[in-house]
Amino acid sequence: MPRHFRTFLALGTAFGLAACANNEAGPPIAPSGGNGTSIAQNAPKVGLILPLSGRFGPIGLRMRDAAKLALSSSGAPVLDVQDSNGPGGAAAAAQVALSHGDALLLGPLTATETAAVAPVAASAGKPVLAFTSDSTQARPGVWVMGLTPEQQVRRMVDAARATGRKTFAAFLPDNPLGHAMAEGLTTACRDAALGAPQIVFHTSDEANIHDGLKTLSNIAARQPTAPAATATDTSPAASGPSAIDPTAAQDASQAVAAAAPPVTTAPAQIAPPPFDALLLADTGLALGQVISALQEDHVDTAQVQIMGPALWKAFDAKLGALHGAWYAAPDARDRNGYVARYKAVYGQAPSPVTDFAYDAGALANVVARSGHVDQAALTRSDGFVGVDGLFRLRPDGHVSRNLAVFQIQRVGGSRIVVPASRDVALRPS
C-alpha cells in the first residue's frame, strides 16, 4: 500500500474534517512521561505514542489532550506520553514506554508506525490500541481503532439486507481506498451467505468511468428494441372510394387529421440493473463523473440502493443528485458530552480525529487500573461505549463499531434512517 495512503488511512475520515490551525495545548490533566514530568513508580501506567512535533505534531498534541481528558478521573492509570517523531521513531518510543512498565500502548498514529510498533509490543506481550484506519494492521494483540472501510461497508450491507437487497455490486476507484472498500464488501457478503459481489474498478479517466459502468450495469442488454409506431387511419379514403365532392373530401380529411391525437410511441421500459445494491467510493470530480454515468445507464435509487463512504458526510449538502443513497458514520449526537467537556478544559472544540484517542484512553481507564491488561478484558462481548457510540474489540484485532446509516436527501444533506444500535455495553468512565 502506498505510503501516502497509509497516512490517509491513519487519519481517516476525521482528518478530512479536522481544523488543526489552533495548536495551543491544553493544561495537563494527568502526569505524563516524555513530557518533562516524572512518573510515580508504583502507579499503573499506559503508554501513549503520538507525534508531538513535526508535520503531524498539531494533530498529535490534540489527541494527547483527548487521551489525558479520558484518564483524568481519580485512580486512573498514569499516561506515559512518548513522541513518535523523536530519534528512532515510533519503535523507539514504544521501547521507552515498555521500559517504564506500561500495561498497554495507545497509538501510534499511522499504519507505517503501527507496523513498526507491533513487533516491539508483541515481544513484551503488551497490547496496542492503534489509531490507524488501515485494517491490514489488525492482528491479535494490535487493534485498529480508526474508522475503517470494512466497518462502514459491513454496516450498510447489514442494513441493505434488512430491506430485502440480495445482489451486491461495486463500482470503485482503482486506488487503495477503492480496494479496501471492495475487500470489505466481499467479506461482508461472504459472512452474510450472499453471492460474491461483482466489482469493477475504474481510473480517473471520464471515458473509462462511463465504459466501466456500462459493463457493470449491462445497459446494452437492458435496453429493449423500441416498438413500431402504429396509428389508426380514420380518413374518408380509408373506407374506399368516396362519392362526395373531392374538395369536400379533402376538407373532411384535414378536419379528421386535426381532431385525431398525434401518433405516439410508448416509452421503452428499461430493465433494472443486474444488482439491487451498489457500492461507490469516489469523491470530488470523479464522483461527479460517476453520477453522470449512473444517470446515463439508468441506475438510480428507485431500483438500486446506492452506498458510499463516510467521506461523503463532509460534503453531503452537495449530493442531492444521489438522493436516497446511504453512507455509514458515527452519530454526531453521541459526541455532544465529549465536545462540551473538551471545550470546557481546553477552550476549543475537539477535531473528530481526537475521538480515537479519547476512546482508547477511556478504555484503558477501565481495564488498566490494576496495571495488568489481558485479552479477555479487552475483548469483552458487551463491548464499550465511546464518544462515537458502541464498539467491540475482536480477538483478531478488528474493531466492530455500531454506526448509524445516513440517507442523502433530495435537496442535499442527510438524515439518519437506521440509528446506531444502543446495545448494553460497559461505558468507559
C-alpha positions, 0 to 999 in steps of 0.5 A: 500500500502506498505510503501516502495512503497509509497516512490517509488511512491513519487519519481517516475520515476525521482528518478530512474534517479536522481544523488543526490551525489552533495548536495551543495545548491544553493544561495537563490533566494527568502526569505524563512521561516524555513530557518533562514530568516524572512518573510515580513508580508504583502507579499503573501506567499506559503508554501513549505514542503520538507525534508531538512535533513535526508535520503531524505534531498539531494533530498529535498534541490534540489527541494527547489532550483527548487521551489525558481528558479520558484518564483524568478521573481519580485512580486512573492509570498514569499516561506515559506520553512518548513522541513518535517523531523523536530519534528512532521513531515510533519503535523507539518510543514504544521501547521507552514506554515498555521500559517504564512498565506500561500495561498497554500502548495507545497509538501510534498514529499511522499504519507505517508506525503501527507496523513498526510498533507491533513487533516491539509490543508483541515481544513484551506481550503488551497490547496496542490500541492503534489509531490507524484506519488501515485494517491490514494492521489488525492482528491479535494483540494490535487493534485498529481503532480508526474508522475503517472501510470494512466497518462502514461497508459491513454496516450498510450491507447489514442494513441493505439486507434488512430491506430485502437487497440480495445482489451486491455490486461495486463500482470503485476507484482503482486506488487503495481506498477503492480496494479496501472498500471492495475487500470489505464488501466481499467479506461482508457478503461472504459472512452474510451467505450472499453471492460474491459481489461483482466489482469493477474498478475504474481510473480517473479517466471520464471515458473509462468511468462511463465504459466501466459502468456500462459493463457493470450495469449491462445497459446494452442488454437492458435496453429493449428494441423500441416498438413500431409506431402504429396509428389508426387511419380514420380518413374518408379514403380509408373506407374506399372510394368516396362519392362526395365532392373531392374538395369536400373530401379533402376538407373532411380529411384535414378536419379528421387529421386535426381532431385525431391525437398525434401518433405516439410511441410508448416509452421503452421500459428499461430493465433494472440493473443486474444488482439491487445494491451498489457500492461507490467510493469516489469523491470530488470530480470523479464522483461527479463523473460517476453520477453522470454515468449512473444517470446515463445507464439508468441506475438510480435509487428507485431500483438500486440502493446506492452506498458510499463512504463516510467521506461523503458526510463532509460534503453531503449538502452537495449530493442531492443528485444521489438522493436516497443513497446511504453512507455509514458514520458515527452519530454526531449526537453521541459526541455532544458530552465529549465536545462540551467537556473538551471545550470546557478544559481546553477552550476549543472544540475537539477535531473528530480525529481526537475521538480515537484517542479519547476512546482508547484512553477511556478504555484503558481507564477501565481495564488498566487500573490494576496495571495488568491488561489481558485479552479477555478484558479487552475483548469483552462481548458487551463491548464499550461505549465511546464518544462515537457510540458502541464498539467491540474489540475482536480477538483478531484485532478488528474493531466492530463499531455500531454506526448509524446509516445516513440517507442523502436527501433530495435537496442535499444533506442527510438524515439518519434512517437506521440509528446506531444500535444502543446495545448494553455495553460497559461505558468507559468512565 
